[in-house]
Amino acid sequence: MKPNLTTEHNLLFKSAYKGLKYFLEALLNFAIVYILSAVFGAFPIMNMLLSQSVWGWFFGIAIVILCLFVIAMIDDVDKDELK
């Protein structure tokens, strides 16, 4: 049975959604690696995962994805106003 819903999201919104999905998946994988390294006593890996440079990259990627969502929403609002 097919739903009658139409998904007319723009390409930027779809790309931002995929980026968010993979970003959250990467955060989950980092958490799993951190827990496993703590269990097995791999302290150098734990220190590497908690370094400022790694979290700086994650913070920067999160800001870029947030900006993509904001741009996609503004673009969608502009299209609705033009109709």
C-alpha positions, 0 to 999 in steps of 0.5 A: 500500500502506497501512502499518498504523501509527497516528499518535495524536500529540496536537495539541500535538505536531503543532503543535510539530513544525510550528513546529520545521519552519518554524523550521529552514526560517527558519534555513536561509533566513537562512543562504542570505541571509547567504551571498548578501549576503556574495558580493554585498557587501551588508554592511548586510544582513549586519550586520542578520542578525548583530544581537543582536536578531535572534538574541534572537528566534530564541533565544526562539522556539527555547525556546518550541518546546522547551517545547512539545515537553516539554509534549507529551511529559509530556502523552503520558506522563500519558495512557499512565499513565492507561490 
